[in-house]
């Protein structure tokens, strides 16, 4: 269970980290006030989940394993290339939607794999899953 908790928490941590880093970059690129508000709310939720996963890892005397510099750099480059040509809300929503869809698949797989993880850990994973699903619904309106 110790390992299941650690693996699932690290998965949640990285998933939330990717979400918040992506949104933090895209927020700067939009002039759409309503869309910015949606992104700010999503960013806040990712930040809370990120902080929670970090705290739960520390409570278990584990060090969070964040995304590697390489992973961050490649995501940043992809976003940069993608927004250079098209800064419409529709295009940004599509990028975020793809991210949330991958995040949703990823956390569902981990929840299935680490079913023996502690209740508080699973609850945080399920919160992340619900967040990704809600993000997808919100973003679809901007396509």
C-alpha positions as CSV (number, residue, x, y, z in Angstrom):
1,X,0.0,0.0,0.0
2,X,2.9,2.3,0.8
3,X,4.1,2.0,-2.8
4,X,0.6,2.3,-4.2
5,X,0.1,5.5,-2.2
6,X,3.4,6.9,-3.4
7,X,2.8,6.0,-7.0
8,X,-0.7,7.3,-7.2
9,X,0.2,10.5,-5.3
10,X,3.2,11.1,-7.7
11,X,0.8,10.6,-10.6
12,X,-1.6,13.1,-9.3
13,X,1.2,15.5,-8.5
14,X,2.6,15.4,-12.1
15,X,-0.8,15.5,-13.7
16,X,-1.7,18.6,-11.7
17,X,1.7,20.1,-12.4
18,X,1.2,19.7,-16.1
19,X,-2.2,21.2,-15.9
20,X,-1.2,24.3,-14.0
21,X,2.0,24.9,-16.0
22,X,0.1,24.7,-19.3
23,X,-2.7,27.0,-18.2
24,X,-0.3,29.5,-16.6
25,X,1.4,29.8,-20.0
26,X,-1.8,30.1,-22.0
27,X,-3.5,32.6,-19.7
28,X,-0.9,35.2,-20.8
29,X,-1.8,34.7,-24.4
30,X,-5.5,35.4,-24.3
31,X,-7.5,38.7,-24.5
32,X,-10.8,36.9,-24.0
33,X,-12.0,37.9,-20.5
34,X,-14.5,35.1,-20.1
35,X,-12.1,32.4,-21.3
36,X,-9.4,33.8,-19.0
37,X,-11.8,33.4,-16.1
38,X,-12.4,29.8,-17.0
39,X,-8.6,29.2,-17.1
40,X,-8.1,31.0,-13.8
41,X,-10.6,28.7,-12.1
42,X,-9.0,25.6,-13.6
43,X,-5.6,26.9,-12.5
44,X,-6.8,27.3,-8.9
45,X,-8.2,23.8,-8.9
46,X,-5.0,22.3,-10.3
47,X,-3.0,24.3,-7.7
48,X,-5.1,23.0,-4.8
49,X,-4.7,19.4,-6.0
50,X,-1.0,19.9,-6.6
51,X,-0.6,21.3,-3.0
52,X,-2.7,18.5,-1.6
53,X,-0.7,15.7,-3.3
54,X,2.5,17.4,-2.2
55,X,1.3,17.5,1.4
56,X,0.1,13.9,1.4
57,X,3.5,12.8,0.1
58,X,5.3,14.8,2.7
59,X,3.0,13.4,5.4
60,X,4.2,9.9,4.3
61,X,7.8,11.1,4.4
62,X,8.0,10.9,0.6
63,X,9.5,13.5,-1.7
64,X,7.3,14.5,-4.7
65,X,8.7,13.5,-8.1
66,X,7.8,16.4,-10.4
67,X,8.0,16.5,-14.2
68,X,11.5,16.4,-15.6
69,X,13.0,19.5,-17.1
70,X,12.9,17.7,-20.4
71,X,9.1,17.1,-20.1
72,X,8.5,20.7,-19.2
73,X,10.7,22.0,-22.0
74,X,9.0,19.9,-24.7
75,X,5.5,20.9,-23.4
76,X,6.6,24.6,-23.4
77,X,7.9,24.3,-27.0
78,X,4.8,22.6,-28.2
79,X,2.6,25.3,-26.7
80,X,4.8,28.1,-28.0
81,X,4.7,26.7,-31.5
82,X,1.0,26.1,-31.3
83,X,0.1,29.6,-30.1
84,X,2.4,31.5,-32.4
85,X,0.1,31.0,-35.3
86,X,-3.3,30.9,-33.5
87,X,-4.2,32.7,-30.3
88,X,-7.9,32.2,-30.6
89,X,-9.9,31.0,-27.6
90,X,-11.0,28.1,-29.8
91,X,-7.5,27.0,-30.5
92,X,-6.3,27.3,-26.9
93,X,-9.4,25.5,-25.7
94,X,-8.6,22.7,-28.0
95,X,-5.0,22.4,-26.7
96,X,-6.3,22.4,-23.1
97,X,-9.0,19.9,-24.0
98,X,-6.4,17.5,-25.4
99,X,-4.4,18.0,-22.2
100,X,-7.4,17.3,-19.9
101,X,-8.4,14.3,-22.0
102,X,-4.9,12.8,-21.6
103,X,-4.9,13.7,-17.9
104,X,-8.3,12.1,-17.5
105,X,-7.2,8.8,-19.2
106,X,-4.0,8.8,-17.2
107,X,-5.5,9.3,-13.7
108,X,-8.3,6.8,-14.5
109,X,-5.6,4.2,-15.4
110,X,-3.7,4.9,-12.2
111,X,-6.9,4.7,-10.0
112,X,-7.5,1.3,-11.6
113,X,-3.9,0.2,-11.1
114,X,-3.5,1.4,-7.5
115,X,-7.0,0.3,-6.2
116,X,-5.4,-0.6,-2.8
117,X,-4.2,2.9,-2.1
118,X,-5.5,4.7,1.0
119,X,-8.9,6.3,0.9
120,X,-7.5,9.9,1.2
121,X,-5.2,9.2,-1.7
122,X,-7.9,7.7,-3.9
123,X,-10.2,10.6,-3.0
124,X,-7.7,13.1,-4.3
125,X,-7.2,11.1,-7.5
126,X,-11.0,11.0,-8.0
127,X,-11.1,14.8,-7.4
128,X,-8.5,15.2,-10.1
129,X,-10.5,12.9,-12.5
130,X,-13.7,15.0,-11.8
131,X,-11.7,18.2,-12.4
132,X,-10.4,16.9,-15.8
133,X,-13.9,15.9,-16.8
134,X,-15.4,19.3,-15.7
135,X,-12.6,21.1,-17.6
136,X,-13.4,19.1,-20.7
137,X,-17.1,20.2,-20.5
138,X,-16.2,23.8,-19.9
139,X,-13.7,23.9,-22.7
140,X,-16.0,22.3,-25.3
141,X,-18.0,25.6,-25.2
142,X,-15.0,27.5,-26.7
143,X,-14.3,25.2,-29.6
